[in-house]
Amino acid sequence: MERSEYQNKIQDERLDRVEKAVNEIKDNHLVHLQTDMTKVGTDVDWLKRFFWIIATASIGGLIAALINLIISLK
């Protein structure tokens, strides 16, 4: 009987250490992860602007080429 009680005591100590580590991670690191994820989400804005600049220039070039083609056919 003593042996099983001793093993349970060791298991209880291990569980206490794990719970403390989980609480420390939850309290300290999750907040930093959330702010880092937000920063990544807002850093993509330059890519959206760049896409619209390229799309506008491409469509403008296509329209100019079509107008030039229509004028050259007449």
C-alpha positions as CSV (number, residue, x, y, z in Angstrom):
1,M,0.0,0.0,0.0
2,E,2.8,2.4,0.8
3,R,4.2,2.0,-2.7
4,S,1.0,3.1,-4.5
5,E,0.6,6.1,-2.2
6,Y,4.2,7.2,-2.9
7,Q,3.6,6.9,-6.7
8,N,0.5,9.0,-6.4
9,K,2.4,11.6,-4.5
10,I,5.0,11.8,-7.3
11,Q,2.2,12.0,-9.9
12,D,0.5,14.8,-7.9
13,E,3.7,16.8,-7.9
14,R,4.1,16.3,-11.7
15,L,0.5,17.4,-12.3
16,D,1.1,20.5,-10.1
17,R,4.2,21.4,-12.2
18,V,2.3,20.9,-15.4
19,E,-0.6,23.0,-14.2
20,K,1.8,25.8,-13.2
21,A,3.5,25.7,-16.6
22,V,0.2,25.8,-18.5
23,N,-1.0,28.7,-16.4
24,E,2.2,30.6,-17.0
25,I,1.9,30.0,-20.8
26,K,-1.7,31.0,-20.8
27,D,-1.1,34.2,-18.8
28,N,2.1,35.4,-20.5
29,H,2.4,34.1,-24.0
30,L,-1.1,33.9,-25.4
31,V,-1.5,37.7,-25.2
32,H,1.7,38.2,-27.2
33,L,0.6,35.6,-29.8
34,Q,-2.7,37.5,-30.2
35,T,-0.9,40.8,-30.8
36,D,1.6,39.2,-33.2
37,M,-1.2,37.7,-35.2
38,T,-3.0,41.0,-35.4
39,K,0.3,42.6,-36.6
40,V,0.6,40.0,-39.4
41,G,-3.0,40.7,-40.4
42,T,-2.4,44.4,-40.8
43,D,1.0,44.0,-42.5
44,V,-0.8,42.6,-45.6
45,D,-2.4,46.0,-46.4
46,W,0.6,47.1,-48.6
47,L,0.0,43.9,-50.7
48,K,-3.6,44.9,-51.3
49,R,-2.6,48.4,-52.4
50,F,0.1,47.0,-54.7
51,F,-2.4,44.6,-56.3
52,W,-4.8,47.5,-57.1
53,I,-2.0,49.6,-58.6
54,I,-1.0,46.7,-60.8
55,A,-4.6,45.9,-61.8
56,T,-5.4,49.5,-62.6
57,A,-2.3,49.9,-64.7
58,S,-2.9,46.6,-66.6
59,I,-6.6,47.5,-67.3
60,G,-5.5,51.0,-68.4
61,G,-2.9,49.6,-70.7
62,L,-5.4,47.2,-72.2
63,I,-7.9,50.0,-72.8
64,A,-5.2,52.1,-74.4
65,A,-4.1,49.3,-76.6
66,L,-7.8,48.7,-77.8
67,I,-8.3,52.4,-78.5
68,N,-5.0,52.4,-80.5
69,L,-6.1,49.3,-82.4
70,I,-9.5,50.9,-83.2
71,I,-7.8,54.1,-84.4
72,S,-5.2,52.3,-86.5
73,L,-8.0,50.2,-88.3
74,K,-9.8,53.3,-89.5
